[in-house]
Amino acid sequence: MDKKSLSVGVDLGTSNLLIYVEGKGTMFNEPSFIAIDKATGKVICVGHEAAKLVGKNHEKFDVVCPLQGGVISDIGQIREILIFTLGKIFSSEINNIKKLLICIPSDITNTEKEAIIRLGQSLGIDNTVIQQEIKAAAMGTGVDIFEPKGHMVVDIGGGTTDFGILSLGDVVLSKSIKIAGDFFDRQIIDHVKTIHKLEIGSQTAEEVKILLASLTGPYPVDEDDQPLFYEAMGRDLVSGLPQSAKLNTKEIREILLACFDPIKSVLLGTLEETPPELAGDLVDSGIYLTGGCSQISGLREYIEDIAKVPVYLSETPLTAVVDGCKKLLKMTNKYFYSEV
């Protein structure tokens, strides 16, 4: 490869955008938000700066997420966020990008896949290809997907939970459900509104989830072995005034267990459709969990109880996909192709 040529991998996640540059490492890892000036249509900021503006309604700008629930809501906004971030990373070197790998959710349409490839080409990067996030996540977790053996990965991200059976370097079977971190947050918001008569924002709901979430085993406790609680601040629905409510680990577990019921159904359905030989391999190889919500306390035990096979947590759940990009970019052209 020419000394000036650059290869770039992108994890186009619902919650976070990560960009890896071969030879330089992960250069961008920030929320997938973009703030746009209403009058001019120009990008004001992206990532952390834009995320700080979420929920703060303003007449001069909109804050949006180009992917919602694993679905592309606006291809133009994806183009803008990539132009902005790549320009920020590379400045004058952006024209030296010769290979662009974009990882995408499993269930986007062929039309959306083709649009993403054209998007990369419109940036002057002719060698633009896409791969399923589930494949990249498996490789980033350290799974040898190229051996003649079945492996399973469950990636619980922000917009979707993806299930993949992999063998001989390819995805043999994949399924996806639009129930993941963002959905959990919305359920917490609805619960607090219904039970506590308090309206809270999405950022507060996420903080509640991170601190209190659990699925099995003892409830999370603080350093004094006391049950954790979170004092959520918001707007009282009766008085309309600022107010707070104490949320505990028990009620959050009940919310999440209800959320995981459909995830459980898709997991079982995926296992039932797995070819017998590959299903037998899972007895030894087990299931690997990646994605931000794989860190929920008790999730490993919850999945083990359902699947009856060993379950392992990725050591780098938040960066598994972009770590897989690093490996995919080093592959020969035989494995570097678009799944359209």
C-alpha positions as CSV (number, residue, x, y, z in Angstrom):
1,M,0.0,0.0,0.0
2,D,1.3,3.5,-0.9
3,K,2.8,5.3,2.1
4,K,0.1,8.0,1.9
5,S,-2.8,5.7,1.3
6,L,-5.2,5.3,4.2
7,S,-7.6,2.5,5.1
8,V,-10.5,3.4,7.4
9,G,-13.0,1.3,9.2
10,V,-16.3,2.8,10.5
11,D,-18.7,1.3,13.1
12,L,-21.9,3.0,12.1
13,G,-23.7,2.4,15.4
14,T,-27.1,3.7,16.6
15,S,-25.6,5.0,19.8
16,N,-21.9,5.6,18.9
17,L,-19.8,6.3,15.9
18,L,-16.3,4.8,16.0
19,I,-13.7,5.4,13.3
20,Y,-10.5,3.3,13.0
21,V,-7.5,4.3,10.9
22,E,-5.1,1.5,9.9
23,G,-1.8,2.2,11.5
24,K,-3.1,4.9,13.8
25,G,-5.8,3.2,15.9
26,T,-9.3,4.3,16.8
27,M,-9.4,8.1,16.1
28,F,-13.1,8.8,16.9
29,N,-15.4,7.3,19.5
30,E,-18.3,9.5,20.3
31,P,-22.2,9.5,20.3
32,S,-23.9,9.3,16.9
33,F,-25.5,12.7,17.2
34,I,-25.3,15.6,14.8
35,A,-26.5,19.2,15.4
36,I,-27.7,20.9,12.3
37,D,-28.4,24.6,11.8
38,K,-32.1,24.9,10.8
39,A,-31.6,28.0,8.7
40,T,-28.5,26.9,6.7
41,G,-28.6,23.1,7.0
42,K,-24.9,23.1,8.0
43,V,-23.4,20.9,10.6
44,I,-22.8,22.7,13.9
45,C,-21.2,19.9,15.8
46,V,-21.2,16.1,16.2
47,G,-20.5,13.5,18.9
48,H,-20.2,14.6,22.5
49,E,-20.8,18.2,21.7
50,A,-24.1,17.4,19.9
51,A,-25.1,14.9,22.6
52,K,-25.0,17.6,25.2
53,L,-27.7,19.4,23.3
54,V,-30.2,16.5,23.3
55,G,-33.4,17.5,24.9
56,K,-32.5,21.1,25.0
57,N,-35.0,22.3,22.4
58,H,-33.8,25.3,20.4
59,E,-35.3,27.3,17.6
60,K,-32.0,27.6,15.7
61,F,-30.8,24.0,15.5
62,D,-31.9,20.4,15.5
63,V,-30.1,17.5,17.1
64,V,-30.7,14.2,15.4
65,C,-29.3,10.6,15.2
66,P,-28.9,9.4,11.6
67,L,-29.6,5.8,12.7
68,Q,-32.6,5.0,14.8
69,G,-33.4,1.5,16.0
70,G,-30.8,0.2,13.6
71,V,-32.6,1.8,10.7
72,I,-31.2,4.6,8.5
73,S,-33.4,7.6,9.2
74,D,-31.6,9.9,6.9
75,I,-28.7,8.9,4.5
76,G,-27.9,12.6,3.9
77,Q,-27.2,13.1,7.7
78,I,-25.0,10.0,7.7
79,R,-23.0,11.6,4.8
80,E,-22.8,14.9,6.8
81,I,-21.6,13.2,10.0
82,L,-18.9,11.2,8.1
83,I,-17.7,14.3,6.2
84,F,-17.5,16.3,9.4
85,T,-15.7,13.6,11.4
86,L,-13.4,12.4,8.7
87,G,-12.5,16.0,7.9
88,K,-11.8,16.6,11.6
89,I,-9.6,13.5,11.8
90,F,-7.7,13.9,8.5
91,S,-7.9,17.6,7.5
92,S,-6.0,17.8,4.2
93,E,-5.3,14.0,4.2
94,I,-9.0,13.1,3.6
95,N,-8.2,12.6,-0.1
96,N,-5.7,9.9,0.8
97,I,-8.4,7.5,2.0
98,K,-8.3,4.6,-0.5
99,K,-10.3,2.0,1.4
100,L,-13.4,2.5,3.5
101,L,-15.1,-0.3,5.4
102,I,-18.4,0.5,6.9
103,C,-20.0,-1.9,9.4
104,I,-23.8,-1.9,9.4
105,P,-26.7,-3.6,11.3
106,S,-27.8,-7.0,10.0
107,D,-31.3,-6.1,8.9
108,I,-31.0,-3.0,6.8
109,T,-32.4,-3.3,3.3
110,N,-30.4,-3.9,0.1
111,T,-31.4,-0.4,-1.0
112,E,-29.9,1.1,2.2
113,K,-26.7,-1.0,1.7
114,E,-26.3,0.3,-1.8
115,A,-26.9,3.8,-0.6
116,I,-24.2,3.5,2.0
117,I,-21.7,2.3,-0.7
118,R,-22.7,5.1,-3.0
119,L,-22.2,7.5,0.0
120,G,-18.6,6.4,0.4
121,Q,-18.0,6.7,-3.3
122,S,-19.5,10.2,-3.3
123,L,-16.7,11.1,-0.8
124,G,-14.2,10.1,-3.5
125,I,-13.5,6.7,-2.0
126,D,-14.1,4.2,-4.8
127,N,-13.1,1.2,-2.7
128,T,-16.0,1.5,-0.3
129,V,-17.4,-1.8,1.1
130,I,-19.7,-2.9,3.9
131,Q,-19.8,-5.8,6.3
132,Q,-22.3,-6.9,8.9
133,E,-21.6,-5.6,12.4
134,I,-22.1,-9.1,13.8
135,K,-19.1,-10.4,11.8
136,A,-16.9,-7.6,12.8
137,A,-18.0,-7.9,16.4
138,A,-17.1,-11.6,16.4
139,M,-13.7,-11.0,15.0
140,G,-13.1,-8.1,17.4
141,T,-14.0,-10.3,20.3
142,G,-11.4,-12.8,19.3
143,V,-13.6,-15.5,17.7
144,D,-11.9,-17.4,14.9
145,I,-14.8,-17.3,12.4
146,F,-12.7,-18.8,9.7
147,E,-12.3,-22.3,11.3
148,P,-14.8,-25.1,10.2
149,K,-16.7,-24.7,13.5
150,G,-19.9,-23.0,14.5
151,H,-19.8,-19.9,16.7
152,M,-22.5,-17.6,18.0
153,V,-22.4,-13.9,18.8
154,V,-25.2,-11.8,20.3
155,D,-24.5,-8.1,19.9
156,I,-26.8,-5.9,22.2
157,G,-26.3,-2.4,21.1
158,G,-28.2,0.8,21.2
159,G,-30.8,0.3,18.4
160,T,-30.8,-3.5,17.8
161,T,-29.9,-6.8,19.3
162,D,-28.2,-8.9,16.6
163,F,-27.8,-12.7,16.6
164,G,-25.3,-14.4,14.3
165,I,-24.1,-17.9,13.7
166,L,-20.7,-17.8,12.0
167,S,-18.5,-20.4,10.4
168,L,-15.8,-20.6,7.6
169,G,-15.5,-16.9,7.5
170,D,-19.1,-16.1,6.9
171,V,-22.4,-15.4,8.6
172,V,-24.5,-18.6,8.2
173,L,-27.6,-17.3,10.0
174,S,-28.5,-13.9,11.4
175,K,-31.5,-12.3,13.1
176,S,-32.1,-8.9,14.5
177,I,-34.7,-7.3,16.8
178,K,-35.2,-3.6,17.4
179,I,-35.1,-4.0,21.2
180,A,-31.8,-2.9,22.8
181,G,-30.4,-0.1,24.8
182,D,-32.5,2.8,23.5
183,F,-35.7,0.7,23.9
184,F,-34.7,-0.1,27.5
185,D,-34.3,3.7,28.1
186,R,-37.8,4.4,26.7
187,Q,-39.4,1.7,28.9
188,I,-37.7,3.3,32.0
189,I,-39.1,6.7,30.9
190,D,-42.6,5.2,30.5
191,H,-42.4,3.4,33.9
192,V,-41.3,6.5,35.8
193,K,-44.1,8.5,34.1
194,T,-46.7,6.0,34.9
195,I,-45.7,4.9,38.4
196,H,-43.9,8.0,39.7
197,K,-45.8,10.7,37.7
198,L,-42.5,12.2,36.8
199,E,-41.2,13.0,33.3
200,I,-37.5,12.3,32.8
201,G,-35.2,12.6,29.8
202,S,-33.4,10.0,27.8
203,Q,-30.0,10.8,29.4
204,T,-31.4,10.3,32.9
205,A,-33.0,7.0,31.8
206,E,-29.6,5.8,30.5
207,E,-27.9,6.8,33.8
208,V,-30.6,4.8,35.7
209,K,-30.0,1.8,33.4
210,I,-26.2,1.9,33.8
211,L,-26.4,2.1,37.6
212,L,-29.3,-0.1,38.5
213,A,-29.8,-2.6,35.7
214,S,-29.6,-6.3,36.5
215,L,-31.3,-9.5,35.3
216,T,-30.5,-12.3,37.7
217,G,-28.7,-12.8,41.1
218,P,-28.4,-10.4,44.0
219,Y,-29.5,-6.9,43.3
220,P,-26.7,-4.4,42.9
221,V,-25.5,-2.8,46.2
222,D,-23.4,0.1,47.1
223,E,-20.0,0.0,49.0
224,D,-21.9,-0.4,52.3
225,D,-23.9,-3.4,50.9
226,Q,-27.1,-1.3,50.7
227,P,-29.5,-1.7,47.8
228,L,-28.7,0.9,45.1
229,F,-31.2,3.6,44.2
230,Y,-31.2,6.5,41.8
231,E,-32.8,9.9,42.5
232,A,-34.2,10.8,39.1
233,M,-34.8,14.5,38.5
234,G,-37.5,15.6,36.1
235,R,-40.8,17.4,35.8
236,D,-43.8,16.5,38.0
237,L,-46.7,15.6,35.7
238,V,-49.3,16.9,38.2
239,S,-47.8,20.2,39.3
240,G,-45.6,20.9,36.3
241,L,-42.7,21.8,38.7
242,P,-39.2,20.3,39.0
243,Q,-39.3,17.2,41.2
244,S,-37.4,13.9,41.9
245,A,-38.2,10.3,42.5
246,K,-36.2,7.5,44.0
247,L,-35.9,4.5,41.7
248,N,-34.7,1.1,43.0
249,T,-33.0,-1.9,41.5
250,K,-36.0,-4.1,41.9
251,E,-38.3,-2.1,39.7
252,I,-35.6,-1.6,37.0
253,R,-35.0,-5.4,36.9
254,E,-38.8,-6.0,36.4
255,I,-38.7,-3.5,33.5
256,L,-35.7,-5.2,31.9
257,L,-37.0,-8.7,32.3
258,A,-40.1,-7.7,30.3
259,C,-37.8,-6.1,27.7
260,F,-35.8,-9.3,27.4
261,D,-38.7,-11.6,26.8
262,P,-38.7,-10.9,23.0
263,I,-34.9,-11.1,22.9
264,K,-35.2,-14.5,24.5
265,S,-37.7,-15.6,21.9
266,V,-35.4,-14.6,19.0
267,L,-32.4,-16.2,20.6
268,L,-34.3,-19.5,20.9
269,G,-35.6,-19.1,17.3
270,T,-32.0,-18.6,16.1
271,L,-30.8,-21.7,17.9
272,E,-33.7,-23.8,16.5
273,E,-32.8,-22.7,12.9
274,T,-29.1,-23.3,13.3
275,P,-27.9,-26.4,11.2
276,P,-27.4,-29.4,13.5
277,E,-23.7,-29.7,13.0
278,L,-23.1,-26.0,13.9
279,A,-25.6,-26.2,16.8
280,G,-23.6,-29.1,18.2
281,D,-20.4,-27.0,18.0
282,L,-22.0,-24.4,20.4
283,V,-21.9,-26.9,23.2
284,D,-18.1,-26.3,23.3
285,S,-17.7,-22.9,21.6
286,G,-20.6,-21.3,23.5
287,I,-22.1,-17.8,22.9
288,Y,-20.2,-14.5,22.9
289,L,-21.9,-11.3,24.1
290,T,-20.9,-7.9,22.8
291,G,-22.3,-4.4,22.7
292,G,-22.9,-1.8,25.4
293,C,-25.8,-3.6,27.0
294,S,-23.9,-6.9,27.3
295,Q,-22.5,-5.3,30.5
296,I,-25.9,-5.5,32.3
297,S,-25.4,-7.4,35.5
298,G,-26.5,-11.0,35.4
299,L,-26.9,-11.1,31.6
300,R,-24.4,-13.9,31.1
301,E,-26.2,-16.2,33.6
302,Y,-29.6,-15.2,32.1
303,I,-28.5,-16.3,28.6
304,E,-26.8,-19.5,29.9
305,D,-30.0,-20.5,31.6
306,I,-31.9,-20.1,28.3
307,A,-29.4,-21.6,25.8
308,K,-27.9,-24.3,28.1
309,V,-24.4,-23.6,26.6
310,P,-21.4,-21.6,28.0
311,V,-21.7,-17.8,27.6
312,Y,-18.8,-15.5,27.5
313,L,-18.6,-11.7,27.8
314,S,-16.4,-9.7,25.3
315,E,-13.5,-8.1,27.1
316,T,-14.1,-5.0,24.9
317,P,-17.9,-4.9,24.3
318,L,-18.1,-1.2,23.3
319,T,-15.3,-1.4,20.7
320,A,-15.7,-5.0,19.5
321,V,-17.0,-3.9,16.0
322,V,-14.3,-1.4,15.4
323,D,-11.7,-3.8,16.7
324,G,-13.0,-6.3,14.1
325,C,-12.6,-3.5,11.4
326,K,-8.9,-3.5,12.2
327,K,-8.7,-7.2,11.4
328,L,-11.0,-7.0,8.3
329,L,-8.9,-4.3,6.8
330,K,-5.9,-6.5,6.9
331,M,-7.7,-9.4,5.2
332,T,-7.0,-10.3,1.6
333,N,-9.5,-9.2,-1.0
334,K,-11.0,-12.6,-0.8
335,Y,-12.7,-11.6,2.5
336,F,-12.9,-7.9,1.9
337,Y,-16.1,-7.5,0.0
338,S,-19.5,-6.0,0.2
339,E,-22.5,-8.0,1.5
340,V,-25.2,-6.5,-0.8
